[in-house]
Amino acid sequence: MSQPPPCGAPVIRHAFDTRMGLWSAVACAVLSLAYIVAQIFEWLGMLGSQGGPDSASTPLGLGLLLLPSMLLGPCFVALTAALHAVAPEGRKAPALAALAFAAIYATLTGLVYFVQLTFVSPRLAAGDTGDIALLLFIPYRSFLFAVDLLGYSFMSLATLAAALALPEAHGARAAKVALIANGLLLPFLALQMQFPALIAGGALWAITFPAGMILLARMFFGASGEG
């Protein structure tokens, strides 16, 4: 027989939805950390580029950076779907908004990363990029980099909306703080093409997003243990 939760906090009584939330949050945390490690190597010039945030990536760098990033999109959509499922009745609207924003993020960034990995990277490796200049992924100087920033702007909106939809479960308060912090990075992402120095603020994503995912995983784990 399950025990009632302490302090009067209600239990999330959706076993499958809770497990889906747990594992999608874990996947988001792992994939985001894999990207962050690759990005550090890229900025240090260890993946063949000139290093720093303004350099174009090599095929190796594109693979290590963009594969986890592409997989992150559907995992984040699955996470917001689970959050919508467990959101209290009075918070379904922000949960649905989070799911919609997450789907826009995954679509925009997935398009960018799939094109880079399957079309641009092989041409880059062959030195045959003369007729695909518009598709090259060059920080602050390319069309697809602007699309990528727009995608991550929608991710910030998704985390803001998700923060408003969290159930009153154990660990939800800490997760809410991390999600709001990630959402507040929106101007640092949306305006970065015009003001590249904003990357200093946008880089805080490497803290706020993994932290939010880890805390959500903890919340779902606690809820699954109580159900």
N, C-alpha and C positions, 0 to 999 in steps of 0.2 A: 504494500500500500504506500503510495507516495505521500510525502510529508508536506504540509502547507508551508509556503515560503515565509521566512521571518519578516518582521517589520511591516506586515500587511501588504507587501508588494504582490501584485497578481502574477499568476503563472501564464506564460505564453502556451496555450493548449493547442498547438498545431505541430504535431510531431514531424511530419514530412517537411513542412515549411521551415521549421526550426533547423532541421538538419541541412536543408538546402541553404539557408542563411549562413549557417556555421561554415560549411565547406566552401561556399562561394567567397565568404569573407577571408578565409584562410588562403584561398587561391589568389585573391586580390592582393593580400599582404605579400605573399611569396613572389608574385610576378612583379609587383611594384619595387620590391627590394632588389630583384634581379636586374631590373632596368636601372635602378639607382647605382648599383655596383658598376654596371657597364658604362653608365654615363660618367662616373668618376674616372674610370680608365680612359674613356674617350677624351675628356678634358685634360687629362695628363699626357695625352699624345701616345698612349700605349696601344692604340688600335690602328695605328698607321696614319692618322690625321695629323694636322699641325698643332693640335691641342687647343684648349680654350673653348668658350661657348660659341665662337663665330666661325669655326672651321667646318667645312663639309666633311662628311664621313666617308670612309672607304667601304668597299663591300663587306669586309669583316665587321666594321663598326655598325653598319646598317643592320646586319644580321643579328648581332648581339643586342643592339638597342631596340630594334623594332619587333622582333619576334615576341618577346614577353609583353611588349606594349600592345601588339595586336591581340594577343590572347586575353589581356586585361579587360578589353572592351566587353566581350560577352560575359565574362565572369562578373563584371560590375553590374551589367544589366540583370543577371540572375540574382545578384544580391539585392538590388532595389526591388525586384519582383517579390522576393521573400519578405522584405520589409513591408511592402504593400499588403502582403497576406496576413502579417501579424499585427499590423497597425490597428489601434483601437478605432471603433466606428467613427468617432469624432475627428480622426486624423487621417482618414482615407484620402482626402483631396491632396494634401501635400505629399503623401506617399505615392499617389498616382503621378503627380508632377515630377517627383524624383525619378520614377521609372521612365517617364517620357523624356526628360532631360538626359538620362543615362543612355537611352536608345539613340538620341541624336549624337551624343558624344561617341558612342561605339561605331555608329555609321560613318561619321566624318573621319575619325582617326583610323578606323578599319580600312576605309578606302585609301587613305594616304599610305598606310603601312603595307597593304597588299600590293599596291602599285610599285612601291619601292622595292619590296622583296622579290617580286616575281617578274617585274619588267625592267625597272631602272637598274637594280643591282647587277644583273647579268650583263647589261650593256655597259655599265660602269667598269666592270671587271675586264671587259673586252676592249675598253677604250673607245667605244662607239657611241658617243653621246651627242654628236653634232646636231642631230635633228630632234632631240628631246629636251632641249634646254629648259622648257617650261615645267618639266616634270622633275627636275633635279631638286633634291631636298637640301637647300642651302639656308642656314639660319639667317633670318631677317632679310633675305634677298630672293625669296622664291615664293611662288603661288602656294605650293603645298605646305610650306612652313606656316603660312597665314591660316590655311585650313586647319592645320594641326592645333594652332593656338585657339582657334574658334572652338574646336572640339573640346579642349581642356577647359575652356570657359564654361561650356555646358556641363562638364563634370562638376565644376565648382557650384553651379546652380543646383545640380542634383544633390550634392552633399548638404547644401543649405536646406533644401526641401526635405531631405531625409531626416535631418536633425529635428525638424518639426513633427515628424511622424513616428518617432520612436515610442514603443510601448513603455509602460512604467515597470520595467524589468530591472533586475540587479545588473549594475554596470552600465545602464543606459545613460546615466548622467555624464559619465566620463566620455563615453562615445559621442554624445551630443556636443560636448565642448570641442572635441577633435574635428568633428564634421563641420561645425560652424567655422572653426579656424581655417579649414581647407576652403570653405566657401568664400571666406573673406579675401582669399587670394585672387578672386575674379578680376579686379582691375589690373593686377600685375600681369595677368595672362592676356586679357582682352586688348590691352593697350601696348603690348610689348613690341609689336611691329613698328609702331611709331616712336616708342621710347625703349630701345634695347636695354638700357640700364635697369629697367624694371625686373630684369631676370634675377637681380639680387633678392627681390621679394618673392618672385615666382619660384625660386629654388627652395623656398620653405615647404613646397609640396613634398619634398623628400622626407620631411618630418611629419607634416600634418596628415597626409594621405595614408601612409603605412600605419601610423598610430591609430587613425580612425578605423582602419580595417582590423587591426589586432584587437581593439577594444570592442568592435562589433562582434568579432568571433568569440570573445570572452562572454559577451552578453548572451549570444545564442547558445554557447556551451552551457552556461549557467541555467538558461531556460530549459534546455533539453534535459538537464539533470533533475530539474524540479518537476517535469511533466510526467 
